[in-house]
Amino acid sequence: MPISDSFRSHWKWLLILLVAICAGGYFLWSRQPAEAQPADKKGGRDAAARVIPVVAQPAKKMDVNVYLTGLGTVTPLRTVTVRSRVDGQLMRVLFNEGQVVREGELLAEIDARPFQAQLTQSEGQMARDQALLANARIDLDRYRVLLAQDSIAKQLVDTQEALVRQYEGTVKLDQGQVDNARLQVTYSKVTAPISGRLGLRQVDPGNIIRASDTNGLVVITQLQPVTVIYTIPQDSVQLVLKRMQSGERMPVEAFDRDQKVKLASGVLLTVDNQIDVTTGTVKLKAQFPNEDGNLFPNQFVNVRMLIDIRREATTIPSAALQRGARGLFVYVVKEDRTVTLRDVKTGPAENDMTVIDSGLNAGELVVVDGMDRLREGAKVDLPSRDPAAAGAGGDVPRKKGGGGRRKGGDKASE
């Protein structure tokens, strides 16, 4: 019975697919590393006998600083909107935008002629009332002499004494009006209430300004010193409070967004009185001298606060740590130039060093580079020409007869 063309076509494609699967499987098998492939029982080398070049460094004893980190915002100690305290025409502006000014420095002038006229009027009124008071006192003295001679009634003396007290009150009222007029003249000159950096000018000369204006003339922000408000987890609050209650000044450092450039150093000022229930954090405030002006208001910074120092802690380079199914581990180089996998428990880290709480002793060599091809019991070679390994004491002295590198492995270690 003749085979149809459709049937031949189906078998043809099925055969092609089978050949492709076989070829792909062979390709993947051939790409496996030599350590994963079975050893040749007749003459091949075992995978464990291959020497893998690595860089190793010993675990060291050293003091490690323990930090708390958080994201913070630069907040000025004082921010003041400069407003006029009197109504009038703005005559002159004596500052430049962005200028750094000192407290009491003249910023602007308002037309002072109306206030000067009011001052002159008040001074004249007071001079007149002072003259009336002086005349009333003279008359009072005369009346007292006449009363002593029994020449006038005592009622005239009492009336004159009341008139003197009336004029004295009038003179005090006049004095208050004079002082107020002088104050208005003083307010016509707008000065800086604090030292700091000026913002953008809000009003141009020639405009009529009022004390009730919302925007004011300009905003002054204090930059030296400056504070940073940042947050830490609520679990660390008690540790910080104990350090503060002991009277210690806790150093704080501010870094840029990438945590690479140190911007300023300061001290912790205070801790907020409540925890934010939405984030589980508490706010802290630190103060920085900011003499070089690296911190700018409302700038986001990374804050690092020193809370403890681990003395004589066992540390290794952070690059040596590996993560597996059982957790963190390192490859330890033994005396026979083979590596073993060691589970470790880590503590705090500083820069590129990590504290090892358990699982490793000081002086043991750990692999920091080349561990991607390592397996339990693999033989390694520690190049003495590697500056990092040599400087850290990572090269292990070779036994006699094994001083050179050999592709077939170190016979002394076999």
C-alpha positions in Angstrom: 0.0 0.0 0.0 1.6 3.3 -1.0 2.6 5.7 1.8 1.0 9.1 1.5 3.1 12.3 1.2 1.6 13.7 4.4 2.8 10.7 6.4 6.3 11.0 4.9 6.4 14.7 5.8 5.4 14.1 9.4 8.1 11.4 9.9 10.6 13.7 8.3 10.0 16.5 10.8 9.9 14.1 13.7 13.3 12.7 12.7 14.8 16.2 12.5 13.4 17.2 15.9 14.9 14.0 17.5 18.3 14.7 16.0 18.2 18.3 17.3 17.4 17.2 20.8 20.3 14.7 20.8 22.7 17.3 19.5 21.6 19.8 22.1 22.0 17.3 25.0 25.5 16.4 23.8 26.4 20.1 23.6 25.2 20.9 27.1 27.0 17.8 28.5 30.2 18.8 26.8 30.0 22.3 28.3 29.9 21.1 31.9 33.1 22.0 33.9 35.6 19.4 34.3 34.9 19.1 38.0 31.3 18.0 37.3 32.2 15.4 34.6 33.0 11.9 35.8 36.7 11.1 35.9 38.3 8.7 33.5 38.8 5.6 35.5 41.6 4.4 33.3 44.0 7.3 33.0 42.2 10.6 33.5 42.8 12.9 36.5 40.2 13.2 39.2 38.4 16.6 39.5 39.6 17.1 43.0 43.2 16.9 41.8 42.9 20.0 39.6 44.7 23.0 41.0 42.5 26.2 41.0 44.3 29.5 41.4 42.6 31.7 44.0 43.4 34.7 46.2 43.1 34.2 49.9 43.4 36.5 53.0 43.6 35.6 56.6 40.9 36.4 59.2 42.2 39.3 61.4 41.5 40.6 64.8 40.6 44.3 64.7 38.4 47.0 66.3 35.2 47.5 64.3 32.9 50.5 64.5 29.2 49.7 64.7 26.9 52.2 63.0 23.3 52.9 62.7 22.3 54.3 59.3 19.3 56.2 58.0 18.0 58.6 55.4 17.8 62.2 56.6 16.9 65.7 55.5 18.9 68.8 56.1 16.8 71.2 58.2 17.9 74.7 59.1 17.9 75.7 62.8 16.0 78.9 61.9 14.2 80.1 58.8 12.8 83.7 58.9 10.6 85.5 56.4 11.7 89.1 56.5 8.7 91.4 56.5 8.3 95.1 57.0 6.9 96.2 60.4 5.4 99.4 59.0 3.4 100.3 55.9 5.1 102.5 53.2 6.9 102.7 49.9 10.0 100.5 49.4 12.7 103.0 48.5 15.9 100.9 48.3 16.9 97.2 48.4 20.5 96.8 49.7 21.0 93.1 49.3 21.7 90.6 46.5 19.8 87.4 46.1 21.8 84.5 47.6 23.9 86.7 49.7 25.1 85.6 53.1 24.3 88.3 55.7 25.0 88.9 59.4 22.4 89.6 62.0 21.5 93.4 62.1 22.8 94.1 58.6 20.7 96.6 56.6 18.6 95.0 53.9 16.1 97.6 52.7 14.8 101.1 53.4 11.2 102.3 53.5 10.1 105.9 53.0 10.6 107.3 56.5 9.3 110.9 56.0 5.8 110.2 57.3 7.2 108.6 60.5 9.7 111.5 60.9 6.8 114.0 60.7 4.9 112.1 63.3 7.9 112.1 65.5 8.3 115.8 65.3 4.6 116.3 66.1 4.9 114.0 69.2 8.0 115.8 70.4 6.2 119.2 70.1 3.2 118.0 72.0 5.4 116.6 74.8 7.3 119.9 75.0 4.1 121.8 75.5 2.8 119.5 78.2 6.1 119.5 80.0 5.9 123.3 80.2 2.4 123.1 81.6 3.6 120.6 84.2 6.5 122.9 85.2 4.1 125.8 85.7 1.7 123.7 87.7 4.4 122.6 90.0 5.5 126.2 90.6 1.9 127.2 91.5 1.7 124.2 93.8 4.8 125.4 95.7 3.2 128.9 96.1 0.0 127.5 97.3 1.7 125.4 99.9 3.6 128.5 101.2 0.3 130.4 101.4 -1.4 127.5 103.1 1.4 127.4 105.8 0.6 131.2 106.4 -3.1 130.3 106.6 -3.7 132.7 103.7 -5.7 130.3 101.4 -8.0 127.4 101.8 -6.6 123.9 101.7 -9.0 123.0 98.8 -6.9 125.2 96.4 -3.8 123.2 97.3 -5.5 119.9 96.8 -6.8 121.0 93.4 -3.4 122.2 92.3 -1.8 118.8 93.4 -4.4 117.0 91.3 -3.6 119.2 88.3 0.2 118.5 88.7 -0.5 114.7 88.7 -2.7 115.2 85.6 0.1 117.0 83.7 2.5 114.3 84.8 0.3 111.6 83.2 0.0 113.7 80.1 3.8 114.0 79.8 4.1 110.2 80.2 1.6 109.7 77.4 3.5 112.1 75.2 6.7 110.3 76.0 5.1 107.0 74.8 4.0 108.7 71.6 7.5 110.0 71.0 9.0 106.6 71.6 6.5 105.0 69.3 7.2 107.5 66.5 11.0 106.9 66.9 10.4 103.2 66.7 8.5 103.7 63.4 11.4 105.6 62.0 13.7 102.8 63.1 11.4 100.2 61.5 11.7 102.0 58.2 15.1 100.5 57.9 14.7 96.7 57.5 17.6 94.7 59.0 18.4 91.0 59.1 16.9 89.4 62.2 19.4 86.4 62.0 22.6 85.5 60.2 22.1 83.3 57.1 21.7 83.0 53.4 19.2 85.1 51.6 16.7 83.6 49.1 15.1 85.3 46.1 13.7 88.9 46.4 9.9 89.0 46.6 9.3 92.7 46.2 11.0 95.3 43.9 11.8 98.9 45.0 9.0 101.4 44.4 6.2 99.1 45.6 4.0 99.9 48.6 4.6 97.2 51.2 2.6 96.5 54.3 3.2 94.7 57.5 0.4 92.2 56.7 2.0 91.0 53.4 2.3 87.2 53.5 5.4 86.8 51.3 7.5 89.5 52.9 10.7 90.9 51.3 13.0 87.9 51.4 13.6 84.6 53.3 16.7 84.1 55.4 17.9 80.6 56.1 20.5 79.8 58.7 23.2 77.5 57.4 25.8 77.5 60.2 25.2 75.5 62.2 22.6 73.3 60.5 20.6 70.2 61.6 19.7 66.9 59.9 16.5 65.0 60.8 16.7 61.3 60.1 15.1 58.1 61.2 16.2 54.8 62.7 14.3 51.6 63.4 12.4 51.5 66.7 14.4 48.5 67.9 17.5 50.7 68.2 15.8 53.5 70.2 16.7 52.1 73.6 20.3 51.6 72.7 20.6 55.3 71.5 18.8 56.5 74.6 21.1 54.7 77.0 24.1 56.2 75.3 22.6 59.7 75.5 21.7 59.2 79.2 25.2 58.3 80.0 26.3 61.7 78.8 28.2 60.6 75.7 28.3 62.7 72.6 27.4 60.4 69.8 29.2 61.3 66.5 27.1 61.5 63.4 28.4 61.6 59.8 26.4 62.8 56.7 27.2 61.2 53.3 25.9 62.0 49.8 23.2 60.0 48.0 25.7 57.3 46.8 27.2 57.0 50.3 30.7 57.6 48.8 31.4 61.3 49.7 31.5 62.4 53.3 29.8 65.8 53.5 30.0 66.7 57.2 30.6 65.5 60.7 28.4 66.4 63.7 26.8 65.2 66.9 23.4 63.8 67.9 21.2 66.5 69.6 18.0 64.7 70.6 15.5 61.9 69.9 11.9 62.5 69.1 9.3 61.6 71.8 7.2 59.1 69.9 7.5 56.4 67.2 5.9 56.7 63.9 3.4 53.8 63.8 3.2 53.8 60.0 6.9 53.2 59.5 8.1 51.8 62.8 10.8 54.4 63.0 11.7 57.3 65.3 13.2 60.6 64.3 16.5 61.9 65.5 18.1 65.3 65.1 21.8 65.9 64.7 23.7 69.2 64.4 26.6 70.0 62.0 28.8 73.1 62.0 28.6 73.1 58.2 31.5 75.5 58.0 32.3 74.6 54.4 28.6 74.8 53.3 28.3 71.2 52.0 24.9 70.7 53.6 22.0 72.6 51.9 18.5 73.1 53.3 16.1 70.3 52.3 18.9 68.2 50.9 18.6 64.4 51.3 21.6 62.8 52.9 22.6 59.3 54.2 23.4 59.5 57.9 25.7 57.2 59.8 25.8 57.3 63.6 28.4 55.5 65.7 26.8 53.6 68.5 29.4 51.0 69.5 32.9 49.7 68.9 33.6 45.9 68.8 37.0 45.4 70.2 39.3 42.7 68.9 36.6 41.2 66.6 37.4 38.5 64.1 37.0 40.1 60.6 37.3 38.9 57.0 36.8 40.7 53.7 33.2 40.9 52.8 34.0 39.5 49.3 34.8 36.1 51.0 31.2 35.6 52.1 29.0 33.3 50.0 25.3 32.5 50.4 24.0 29.0 50.1 21.0 26.9 51.0 22.1 26.7 54.6 23.0 30.4 54.9 26.3 32.3 54.7 29.6 30.3 54.3 33.2 30.8 53.3 35.9 28.7 51.7 38.7 28.0 54.2 42.1 27.1 52.8 43.7 24.2 54.8 47.4 23.5 55.3 47.4 20.9 52.5 46.2 23.5 50.0 42.6 22.2 49.8 39.5 24.1 50.6 36.6 23.3 52.9 33.3 24.9 53.2 32.6 26.6 56.5 29.3 27.9 57.8 29.7 31.3 59.6 27.6 33.7 61.5 28.3 37.4 60.7 28.0 40.6 62.8 28.3 44.2 61.8 30.3 45.4 58.8 32.5 48.4 58.3 33.8 49.4 54.9 34.7 46.1 53.1 35.3 44.1 56.3 32.7 42.0 58.1 32.7 40.7 61.7 32.5 36.9 62.1 30.7 36.0 65.3 31.2 32.3 65.0 32.6 29.6 62.6 36.0 31.0 62.0 39.2 31.8 63.9 41.7 34.6 63.5 44.5 33.6 61.2 42.6 31.1 59.0 42.8 31.7 55.3 39.6 32.5 53.4 39.2 32.7 49.7 38.3 36.2 48.5 38.6 35.7 44.7 38.2 32.7 42.4 35.6 30.8 44.5 33.2 30.4 41.6 34.9 27.1 40.5 35.6 25.7 44.0 34.1 22.6 45.5 34.6 20.9 48.8 38.1 19.4 48.9 39.3 21.2 45.8 43.0 21.9 45.5 44.0 25.5 45.2 47.1 27.5 44.3 47.8 30.8 46.0 49.9 33.0 43.6 52.6 34.7 45.6 52.8 37.4 42.9 49.4 38.7 43.8 50.0 41.9 45.7 46.8 41.7 47.6 47.5 38.2 48.8 51.1 38.8 49.5 50.4 42.0 51.4 47.8 40.2 53.5 49.9 37.2 54.2 47.6 35.1 52.0 50.3 33.0 50.4 51.0 29.8 52.4 54.6 28.7 52.5 55.1 25.7 50.2 56.7 22.5 51.5 60.0 21.4 50.3 59.9 20.0 46.8 56.7 21.8 46.0 57.9 25.3 45.4 57.0 25.5 41.7 53.6 25.5 40.0 52.7 22.4 38.1 49.7 21.8 35.9 49.2 18.4 37.3 48.8 19.6 40.9 51.1 19.9 43.9 52.7 16.5 44.6 53.6 17.5 48.1 49.9 18.0 48.9 49.0 14.7 47.4 
